[in-house]
């Protein structure tokens, strides 16, 4: 029997392509695992009205962790239009399956390393080595929102005099998205960030927030951050407004080590960090809970490239490395990262984003095969 059971979720678009690349590398490394196929993504929303079927949730409960490729996601009205005609009158509302996964399995921590590998022509600088900790289940992405604004929701908030202005506009014209944060959620992500900094010899943790405007939610996060920092006297605790940190990361990215943020701010700042080290083709992520984890590259599904095997698989391969880390397969993790770094440094094999479209770029699978040769 295999040592591990891994839920295998390519999703759609280029998710299939990069997962093909991952399988080439995993097989070459003789990783002792059984890969259990699981349905997720746009196809299942369109034909079943559920992008995360219950059968997939059941599979995940029987596995050690999951590898995930990418999914297509669209706004509510567009999602409804693409439903099978027989499903359109059933009141179905699209909800992001990856957000649902994070909440169902309490995958509270989103870990996103952004490291500049020497030789990458897309690096902003070669001395960037950032890690973003993003709270993964609360905040602006909690999924509690309405349009139009229900009367009972409006009435519940009427003790705030600012609400009268929305009534005047007509509640049928008002959309509301909430930013709900708990002290427990804030403490968990801050403590994860400080623990990581301490364990990995990082000098600082920087909170990315906006407490001067988002006084209650941002204020809560800031207070908790300061309290947690007291337990880690060897790690410097820095604070920055989310807009300011976006500027400072462009000016002086080498000054930062670990960044921590709520859900939406973490999503934004991690994409900026990815841009500093070559783009989303190099950006991996781990959704980590107390008992389960889902590993994914942070790029989207890019449906126009589906099946063409032209996109960069490096983010997916670095995601596999994160899975090895979580499974305590430290030797495999180091071996894979070294192979990836060697391919990047040599620069002879790369996809179009690295080599340019006019310089005979290599395919997704050719990059994976080159990594295998370096193993």
BELDA-V179574 format. One record per residue. N is the residue number from 1. RES is the residue in three letters. SS is DSSP state (A for helix, B for strand, O for the rest). PHI is phi in degrees with one decimal (NA if undefined). D_FIRST is the distance of its C-alpha to the first C-alpha in Angstrom with 1 decimal. Layout:
N/RES/SS/PHI/D_FIRST, N/RES/SS/PHI/D_FIRST
This chain:
1/UNK/O/NA/0.0, 2/UNK/O/-64.6/3.8, 3/UNK/O/-66.5/6.5, 4/UNK/B/-126.5/8.7, 5/UNK/B/-114.7/9.7, 6/UNK/B/-114.4/13.1, 7/UNK/B/-69.2/15.8, 8/UNK/B/-110.0/17.5, 9/UNK/B/-126.4/21.3, 10/UNK/B/-63.4/23.7, 11/UNK/B/77.2/26.6, 12/UNK/O/-143.1/29.6, 13/UNK/O/60.9/32.2, 14/UNK/O/-76.2/31.0, 15/UNK/A/-55.1/27.8, 16/UNK/A/-64.6/26.3, 17/UNK/A/-65.3/27.9, 18/UNK/A/-72.5/26.7, 19/UNK/A/-70.4/23.1, 20/UNK/A/-58.5/23.3, 21/UNK/A/-64.5/24.4, 22/UNK/A/-61.0/21.6, 23/UNK/A/-65.3/19.0, 24/UNK/A/-58.4/21.0, 25/UNK/A/-71.3/20.8, 26/UNK/A/-60.0/17.1, 27/UNK/A/-65.2/16.2, 28/UNK/A/-65.2/18.9, 29/UNK/O/-86.6/17.6, 30/UNK/O/54.6/14.1, 31/UNK/O/-67.8/12.8, 32/UNK/O/-82.2/9.0, 33/UNK/B/-145.6/8.7, 34/UNK/B/-102.7/8.5, 35/UNK/B/-101.2/12.2, 36/UNK/B/-104.5/13.6, 37/UNK/B/-61.1/17.2, 38/UNK/O/-141.7/19.8, 39/UNK/O/-81.5/23.6, 40/UNK/O/-159.4/26.1, 41/UNK/O/124.6/29.6, 42/UNK/A/-62.6/33.0, 43/UNK/A/-55.6/32.1, 44/UNK/A/-81.0/30.9, 45/UNK/A/-65.9/34.0, 46/UNK/A/-65.0/36.3, 47/UNK/A/-99.1/35.0, 48/UNK/A/-123.8/33.7, 49/UNK/O/77.6/35.5, 50/UNK/O/-150.6/32.4, 51/UNK/O/-75.1/30.8, 52/UNK/O/-132.3/28.0, 53/UNK/O/-62.0/27.2, 54/UNK/A/-58.5/25.9, 55/UNK/A/-62.6/22.8, 56/UNK/A/-71.9/21.9, 57/UNK/A/-59.5/22.6, 58/UNK/A/-63.8/20.3, 59/UNK/A/-63.2/17.4, 60/UNK/A/-60.6/18.1, 61/UNK/A/-67.1/18.2, 62/UNK/O/-105.9/14.5, 63/UNK/O/-119.5/13.4, 64/UNK/O/-81.0/13.8, 65/UNK/B/-168.6/16.6, 66/UNK/B/-134.4/18.2, 67/UNK/B/-106.9/19.7, 68/UNK/B/-131.3/23.0, 69/UNK/B/-87.6/25.5, 70/UNK/B/-165.5/29.0, 71/UNK/O/-135.2/30.9, 72/UNK/O/-82.5/34.5, 73/UNK/O/-139.5/36.6, 74/UNK/O/-133.2/40.2, 75/UNK/O/-60.2/43.1, 76/UNK/A/-53.9/43.6, 77/UNK/A/-65.3/46.2, 78/UNK/A/-66.4/44.5, 79/UNK/A/-61.6/41.2, 80/UNK/A/-64.5/43.2, 81/UNK/A/-63.9/44.9, 82/UNK/O/-89.9/41.7, 83/UNK/O/-63.7/40.4, 84/UNK/O/-54.2/40.4, 85/UNK/A/-51.1/44.0, 86/UNK/A/-70.5/42.9, 87/UNK/A/-102.8/41.3, 88/UNK/O/-69.0/44.2, 89/UNK/O/-101.8/46.1, 90/UNK/O/-99.0/43.4, 91/UNK/O/71.9/43.9, 92/UNK/O/-75.6/40.6, 93/UNK/O/-125.3/40.6, 94/UNK/O/-69.1/38.2, 95/UNK/O/-137.2/36.3, 96/UNK/O/-54.8/34.1, 97/UNK/A/-67.8/30.4, 98/UNK/A/-71.7/29.4, 99/UNK/A/-65.0/32.1, 100/UNK/A/-63.6/30.8, 101/UNK/A/-59.9/27.3, 102/UNK/A/-60.8/28.7, 103/UNK/A/-78.6/30.7, 104/UNK/A/-61.5/28.2, 105/UNK/O/-101.5/25.6, 106/UNK/O/48.3/28.5, 107/UNK/O/-83.5/27.4, 108/UNK/O/-70.8/30.7, 109/UNK/B/-115.9/30.5, 110/UNK/B/-107.3/30.7, 111/UNK/B/-101.7/30.5, 112/UNK/B/-130.7/32.1, 113/UNK/B/-74.7/32.7, 114/UNK/B/-134.4/35.6, 115/UNK/B/-120.6/36.0, 116/UNK/O/-85.4/38.5, 117/UNK/O/-84.8/37.0, 118/UNK/O/-54.7/39.8, 119/UNK/O/96.5/41.0, 120/UNK/O/-73.7/40.1, 121/UNK/O/-68.3/43.5, 122/UNK/O/-94.2/42.8, 123/UNK/B/-62.6/42.7, 124/UNK/O/-72.7/45.6, 125/UNK/O/-146.0/45.6, 126/UNK/O/-88.8/43.3, 127/UNK/O/-108.4/43.2, 128/UNK/O/-92.1/41.6, 129/UNK/B/-149.4/38.4, 130/UNK/B/-109.5/38.2, 131/UNK/B/-132.0/35.5, 132/UNK/B/-102.3/36.2, 133/UNK/B/-107.6/35.0, 134/UNK/B/-114.3/35.6, 135/UNK/B/-62.8/35.6, 136/UNK/O/-113.9/33.3, 137/UNK/O/-127.2/34.1, 138/UNK/O/-120.8/37.9, 139/UNK/B/67.3/41.1, 140/UNK/O/-68.6/42.5, 141/UNK/O/-99.2/39.2, 142/UNK/O/-69.0/38.8, 143/UNK/O/83.8/39.7, 144/UNK/O/-95.7/42.7, 145/UNK/B/-156.3/45.5, 146/UNK/B/-142.5/48.2, 147/UNK/B/-160.1/50.5, 148/UNK/O/-68.5/53.1, 149/UNK/O/-76.0/53.5, 150/UNK/O/-64.0/53.8, 151/UNK/A/-58.0/57.0, 152/UNK/A/-68.3/55.3, 153/UNK/A/-70.2/53.3, 154/UNK/A/-59.7/56.5, 155/UNK/A/-60.3/58.4, 156/UNK/A/-67.9/55.8, 157/UNK/O/-108.3/56.5, 158/UNK/O/-71.6/60.3, 159/UNK/O/-71.6/61.1, 160/UNK/O/-91.4/60.5, 161/UNK/A/-62.0/63.8, 162/UNK/A/-67.7/62.0, 163/UNK/A/-70.0/60.5, 164/UNK/A/-59.5/63.9, 165/UNK/A/-65.5/63.8, 166/UNK/A/-75.1/60.7, 167/UNK/A/-62.1/62.5, 168/UNK/A/-65.1/65.4, 169/UNK/A/-79.0/63.2, 170/UNK/O/91.7/62.0, 171/UNK/A/-61.9/58.6, 172/UNK/A/-68.8/57.8, 173/UNK/A/-105.4/57.9, 174/UNK/O/-113.1/55.7, 175/UNK/B/-108.4/52.0, 176/UNK/B/-134.1/50.3, 177/UNK/B/-115.5/47.1, 178/UNK/O/-99.7/46.3, 179/UNK/O/-122.7/45.1, 180/UNK/B/-102.6/43.8, 181/UNK/O/-132.9/42.5, 182/UNK/O/-110.6/41.9, 183/UNK/A/-60.7/42.5, 184/UNK/A/-64.0/39.0, 185/UNK/A/-64.8/37.6, 186/UNK/A/-63.9/40.0, 187/UNK/A/-65.3/39.3, 188/UNK/A/-59.9/35.5, 189/UNK/A/-71.3/35.7, 190/UNK/A/-65.5/38.5, 191/UNK/A/-67.5/36.8, 192/UNK/A/-59.3/33.6, 193/UNK/A/-64.9/35.9, 194/UNK/A/-68.2/37.8, 195/UNK/A/-59.9/34.7, 196/UNK/A/-62.0/33.4, 197/UNK/A/-59.6/36.8, 198/UNK/A/-65.0/37.1, 199/UNK/A/-66.6/33.7, 200/UNK/O/-103.5/34.2, 201/UNK/O/67.6/37.8, 202/UNK/O/-87.0/39.2, 203/UNK/O/-84.1/42.9, 204/UNK/B/-148.0/43.3, 205/UNK/B/-124.8/42.0, 206/UNK/B/-113.2/44.2, 207/UNK/B/-82.0/44.4, 208/UNK/B/-107.9/45.1, 209/UNK/B/-144.8/47.1, 210/UNK/O/-149.7/50.4, 211/UNK/O/-70.9/51.9, 212/UNK/O/-73.1/55.4, 213/UNK/O/-113.7/55.0, 214/UNK/O/-88.1/52.0, 215/UNK/O/-66.8/53.6, 216/UNK/O/-83.2/51.5, 217/UNK/A/-70.2/47.9, 218/UNK/A/-66.3/48.5, 219/UNK/A/-65.1/50.5, 220/UNK/A/-61.4/47.7, 221/UNK/A/-59.6/45.2, 222/UNK/A/-66.5/47.8, 223/UNK/A/-62.8/48.6, 224/UNK/A/-65.2/45.0, 225/UNK/A/-55.7/44.4, 226/UNK/A/-65.1/47.4, 227/UNK/A/-66.3/46.3, 228/UNK/A/-63.7/42.8, 229/UNK/A/-57.5/44.3, 230/UNK/O/-63.3/46.3, 231/UNK/O/-82.7/43.1, 232/UNK/O/-131.6/42.5, 233/UNK/O/-63.2/45.8, 234/UNK/O/-84.1/44.4, 235/UNK/O/-116.9/43.5, 236/UNK/B/-70.3/46.3, 237/UNK/B/-108.6/46.3, 238/UNK/B/-112.1/47.9, 239/UNK/B/-130.0/48.8, 240/UNK/B/-149.9/49.7, 241/UNK/B/-65.9/50.6, 242/UNK/A/-59.4/48.1, 243/UNK/A/-69.9/50.8, 244/UNK/A/-67.1/52.0, 245/UNK/A/-64.5/48.6, 246/UNK/A/-63.4/48.2, 247/UNK/A/-72.1/51.4, 248/UNK/A/-66.4/50.6, 249/UNK/A/-67.4/47.2, 250/UNK/A/-73.8/49.1, 251/UNK/A/-75.2/51.8, 252/UNK/A/-139.5/49.9, 253/UNK/A/-63.2/46.1, 254/UNK/A/-68.6/45.7, 255/UNK/A/-78.8/47.1, 256/UNK/O/-110.5/44.1, 257/UNK/O/-116.7/40.8, 258/UNK/B/-121.1/39.0, 259/UNK/B/-114.6/40.2, 260/UNK/B/-133.2/39.5, 261/UNK/B/-158.7/40.6, 262/UNK/O/-71.0/40.2, 263/UNK/A/-56.6/38.3, 264/UNK/A/-69.6/40.9, 265/UNK/A/-62.0/42.5, 266/UNK/A/-65.6/39.1, 267/UNK/A/-62.8/38.3, 268/UNK/A/-65.7/41.7, 269/UNK/A/-70.2/41.8, 270/UNK/A/-71.9/38.3, 271/UNK/A/-67.8/39.3, 272/UNK/A/-61.7/42.5, 273/UNK/A/-62.5/40.5, 274/UNK/A/-60.9/38.3, 275/UNK/A/-62.2/41.5, 276/UNK/A/-73.7/42.6, 277/UNK/B/-119.5/39.6, 278/UNK/O/117.8/39.6, 279/UNK/O/105.0/38.8, 280/UNK/A/-68.7/36.0, 281/UNK/A/-69.0/34.3, 282/UNK/A/-120.8/33.5, 283/UNK/O/-107.4/32.7, 284/UNK/B/-104.4/29.3, 285/UNK/B/-154.7/28.5, 286/UNK/B/-127.3/26.1, 287/UNK/B/-99.2/26.5, 288/UNK/B/-116.9/25.4, 289/UNK/O/-116.3/25.6, 290/UNK/O/-71.5/25.0, 291/UNK/O/-129.6/21.5, 292/UNK/O/-145.9/20.5, 293/UNK/B/-150.1/21.5, 294/UNK/B/-123.2/22.2, 295/UNK/B/-110.7/23.0, 296/UNK/B/-151.6/25.7, 297/UNK/B/-72.6/28.5, 298/UNK/O/-92.1/31.9, 299/UNK/O/-73.7/33.5, 300/UNK/O/-85.6/34.3, 301/UNK/O/-87.5/33.3, 302/UNK/O/39.2/36.5, 303/UNK/A/-54.9/36.4, 304/UNK/A/-65.8/39.1, 305/UNK/A/-102.1/36.7, 306/UNK/O/-53.9/33.8, 307/UNK/O/80.0/32.3, 308/UNK/O/-88.4/34.7, 309/UNK/O/53.8/32.4, 310/UNK/O/-113.6/35.2, 311/UNK/O/-83.5/34.2, 312/UNK/O/-72.2/33.1, 313/UNK/O/-88.7/29.3, 314/UNK/A/-59.3/29.8, 315/UNK/A/-58.8/29.5, 316/UNK/A/-67.0/26.1, 317/UNK/A/-69.6/25.0, 318/UNK/A/-68.5/26.5, 319/UNK/A/-66.4/24.6, 320/UNK/A/-59.9/21.3, 321/UNK/A/-60.0/22.8, 322/UNK/A/-62.8/23.5, 323/UNK/A/-63.6/19.9, 324/UNK/A/-59.5/19.0, 325/UNK/A/-56.1/21.9, 326/UNK/A/-66.1/20.8, 327/UNK/O/-82.0/17.2, 328/UNK/O/65.4/19.2, 329/UNK/O/-90.8/18.0, 330/UNK/A/-64.0/21.7, 331/UNK/A/-64.8/21.7, 332/UNK/A/-64.3/19.9, 333/UNK/A/-61.0/22.3, 334/UNK/A/-65.0/25.3, 335/UNK/A/-62.4/24.5, 336/UNK/A/-68.0/24.1, 337/UNK/A/-62.3/27.3, 338/UNK/A/-63.3/29.2, 339/UNK/A/-65.7/28.4, 340/UNK/A/-61.5/29.5, 341/UNK/A/-61.7/32.6, 342/UNK/A/-65.8/33.5, 343/UNK/A/-61.5/33.4, 344/UNK/A/-65.0/35.6, 345/UNK/A/-64.8/38.0, 346/UNK/A/-68.6/38.5, 347/UNK/O/68.2/39.2, 348/UNK/O/-87.3/39.2, 349/UNK/O/-123.4/36.4, 350/UNK/O/-170.6/36.5, 351/UNK/O/-80.0/36.8, 352/UNK/A/-61.3/40.1, 353/UNK/A/-66.8/40.3, 354/UNK/A/-91.9/40.3, 355/UNK/A/-93.9/42.2, 356/UNK/O/90.6/44.4, 357/UNK/O/-70.0/44.6, 358/UNK/O/-97.1/47.3, 359/UNK/O/-116.3/45.6, 360/UNK/O/53.1/43.1, 361/UNK/O/-65.1/40.0, 362/UNK/O/-93.6/36.5, 363/UNK/O/-83.1/33.9, 364/UNK/A/-54.0/31.0, 365/UNK/A/-73.7/28.6, 366/UNK/A/-66.1/31.0, 367/UNK/A/-64.2/30.8, 368/UNK/A/-61.6/27.0, 369/UNK/A/-66.2/27.3, 370/UNK/A/-67.4/29.9, 371/UNK/A/-61.4/27.6, 372/UNK/A/-60.2/25.1, 373/UNK/A/-63.4/28.0, 374/UNK/A/-80.5/28.8, 375/UNK/O/-64.5/25.4
